[in-house]
Amino acid sequence: MGRYTRAPHREPVHEAGPDRLLRLACLTYADEDTPARLDEARRLLATNPELATANIHTMAAVGEVAAAAVALADDPSLANAEGGPFDWPPLLYLAYSRLDGPGQDTLGVARLLLVNGADPNAGYLWEGLPSPFTALTGALGGGESDQPPHQHELALTRLLLEAGADANDSQALYNRAFAGPGEDRNDWLELLLAHGLGRGSGGPWHQRMGPMHPTPAKLLQDALLHAAAEGLPNRVRLLLTAGVDVHGLGTEHPITAGWDAYELAMLSGNMEVAGLLREAGARAGDPMLEFVARCMRGDRDGATRLLADDPSLTERAVAAHPALVCRAAELGRLDAVRLLASLGFAVNPAGARTPLHEAAWRGDLPMVRALLELGADPDAEDAEHRATPSGWAEYNEQREVVEYLASHTPRLS
């Protein structure tokens, strides 16, 4: 897979001109994807407007339709020419660019590229990982750092699908799985379903990647599991209507591995979703899940009633889910954190990171305060980076949390 591997997030020491514009304008799916970089791209373009038409790649990223039409009429092979700082074809720069403004027509350039033979399934493997970042992935955006979608998200997605982009796009589905209550918008998913998501052979990337890439059925199953974990009832309804197995398990991912949708909904305290899944035939199973769900909702009365019937529930739940406070902190559920801590769940659990890391990363100052009051260790280090919660907050530019931790963390004299 070496021919498809790219590392767009690795910046050179010095870079100028068209390559610098492309690097600043496009998502790279790393920590560098910030509004400040896009602002720098706009300033660079305003100062050097000739960069927009420097080559077919900048024309695509900026939306210079007239210049692109001339270039492609002269040489149609440019539609698939790899180049620029990431060694991408023009369609990828267009899909991952977030430049927009008066006179820019990225959709017009996309149509020109596709008419001239651009591959609608163009993509790359980020650092060689087996989930391809395609043009469709770029159009839809999203991800663990909540990257914005393309400025013409749905129109570009529809254009790519109608041109032959395969809807069974593993990275696009994963990136858009990260949403919270109140963000249950699914027009993009309806588009993918209408164009074959969950059906067919899986497209060219599935053929290239073989067993490393999920089948169409597994992609849909994963979508249901993520929707259950994130608490997205509209998405769950849509996927159940599409025929996803309510009892099915997904691929081996840390968020979903080993759990079915109902279990994930309960473990996250998503009671509405859990109810939908029960109506669809999910088995209620162990009453411990009901206890955990009540805890994750911060429902002290409900948890207490369940304990009155079975006092062993706390011990069993702590043993089965020792890092539950971490999940509650990740979801921003302060009442759940206080309840779980009072029941004996660890606020400093062993593992990759602590609840305080999660709260610090999110900039959740009330959660940070509460966790410190409950005995969270401000000097705990995560397993991967050996960084403290303050380090996580600083890296994610959560200055208020950094300052609070600095003033409320005891120091040895």
TALINRA-V680744 format. One record per backbone hydrogen bond with DSSP energy under -1.0 kcal/mol. NH is the residue of the N-H (numbers start at 1). CO is the residue of the C=O. E is the energy in kcal/mol with one decimal. If there is no record, write none. Layout:
nh=[NH NH]
co=[CO CO]
e=[E E]
//
This chain:
nh=[4 6 10 21 22 23 24 25 26 27 33 34 38 39 40 41 42 43 44 45 46 47 48 51 52 54 59 60 61 62 63 64 65 68 69 70 71 72 73 74 75 78 79 80 81 83 87 88 92 93 94 95 96 97 98 104 105 109 110 111 112 113 114 115 116 117 118 122 124 125 127 128 129 133 135 138 139 140 141 142 143 146 150 153 156 157 158 159 160 161 162 163 164 165 169 173 174 175 176 177 179 183 185 190 191 192 193 194 195 196 197 199 207 208 209 210 212 213 219 220 221 222 223 224 225 226 227 228 229 230 231 232 236 237 238 239 240 241 242 243 244 248 253 257 259 264 265 266 267 268 269 270 271 274 275 276 277 278 279 280 281 282 289 291 292 293 294 295 296 297 298 299 300 303 304 305 306 307 308 309 310 313 316 317 318 319 320 321 324 327 328 329 330 331 333 334 337 338 339 340 341 342 343 344 345 358 359 360 361 362 364 365 368 369 370 371 372 373 374 375 376 380 382 383 386 392 393 394 395 396 397 398 399 402 403 404 405 406 407 408]
co=[1 125 7 17 18 19 20 21 22 96 30 32 34 35 36 37 38 39 40 41 42 43 44 48 49 51 55 56 57 58 59 59 63 64 65 66 67 68 69 70 71 75 76 77 78 88 84 83 89 89 90 91 92 93 25 101 63 105 106 107 108 109 110 111 112 114 113 119 133 4 6 125 126 124 122 134 135 136 137 147 175 143 139 150 152 153 154 155 156 157 158 159 161 160 167 169 170 171 172 174 177 180 183 186 187 188 189 190 191 193 192 196 203 204 205 206 209 210 215 216 217 218 219 220 221 222 223 224 225 226 227 227 232 233 234 235 236 237 238 240 239 245 251 253 256 260 261 262 263 264 266 265 269 270 271 272 273 274 275 276 278 277 286 287 288 289 290 291 292 293 295 294 298 299 300 301 302 303 304 305 306 310 312 313 314 315 316 317 321 323 324 325 326 327 328 332 333 334 335 336 337 338 339 341 340 354 355 356 357 358 359 363 364 365 366 367 368 369 370 372 371 377 387 352 382 388 389 390 391 392 394 393 397 398 399 400 401 402 403 404]
e=[-1.6 -2.3 -1.9 -1.9 -2.4 -2.3 -2.2 -2.2 -1.5 -2.3 -1.9 -2.0 -1.3 -2.4 -2.0 -2.1 -2.2 -2.2 -2.7 -2.3 -2.4 -2.2 -1.9 -2.2 -1.3 -1.6 -2.4 -1.7 -2.2 -2.5 -2.1 -2.2 -1.6 -2.1 -2.3 -1.7 -2.4 -2.7 -1.9 -1.8 -1.9 -1.9 -1.9 -1.6 -1.2 -2.0 -1.0 -1.8 -1.1 -1.3 -2.3 -2.2 -2.3 -1.3 -2.3 -1.9 -2.6 -1.9 -2.7 -2.4 -1.9 -2.8 -2.5 -2.6 -1.7 -1.7 -2.7 -1.7 -1.5 -2.7 -3.1 -1.7 -2.2 -3.0 -1.8 -2.1 -2.2 -1.9 -1.9 -2.5 -1.4 -2.0 -2.3 -1.7 -3.3 -2.3 -2.8 -2.2 -2.4 -2.5 -2.7 -1.2 -1.3 -2.8 -2.3 -2.1 -2.1 -3.0 -2.1 -1.1 -1.4 -2.4 -1.9 -2.4 -1.8 -1.9 -2.7 -2.3 -1.1 -1.4 -2.5 -2.4 -1.7 -2.1 -2.6 -1.9 -1.6 -2.0 -2.2 -1.8 -2.1 -2.8 -1.9 -1.9 -2.1 -2.7 -2.1 -2.3 -2.3 -2.5 -1.1 -2.3 -2.3 -2.6 -2.2 -2.5 -2.6 -2.4 -1.4 -1.5 -2.1 -1.3 -1.7 -3.3 -2.1 -2.3 -2.4 -2.3 -2.7 -1.2 -1.3 -3.1 -1.4 -2.3 -2.4 -2.0 -2.4 -2.2 -2.3 -1.3 -1.8 -2.8 -1.7 -1.9 -2.8 -2.7 -2.2 -2.2 -2.8 -1.2 -1.6 -2.8 -1.4 -2.4 -2.6 -2.2 -1.8 -2.1 -1.9 -1.1 -1.7 -1.9 -2.3 -2.7 -2.8 -2.0 -2.3 -2.7 -1.4 -1.3 -2.3 -2.5 -2.3 -1.8 -2.6 -1.1 -2.1 -2.3 -2.3 -3.0 -2.4 -2.0 -1.3 -1.1 -2.4 -1.7 -2.5 -2.5 -2.6 -2.0 -2.4 -1.4 -2.4 -2.7 -2.3 -2.7 -2.1 -2.2 -1.8 -1.3 -3.0 -1.4 -2.1 -2.5 -1.1 -2.0 -2.5 -2.7 -2.4 -1.8 -1.6 -3.2 -1.2 -2.2 -2.7 -2.1 -2.9 -2.2 -1.7 -1.3]
//
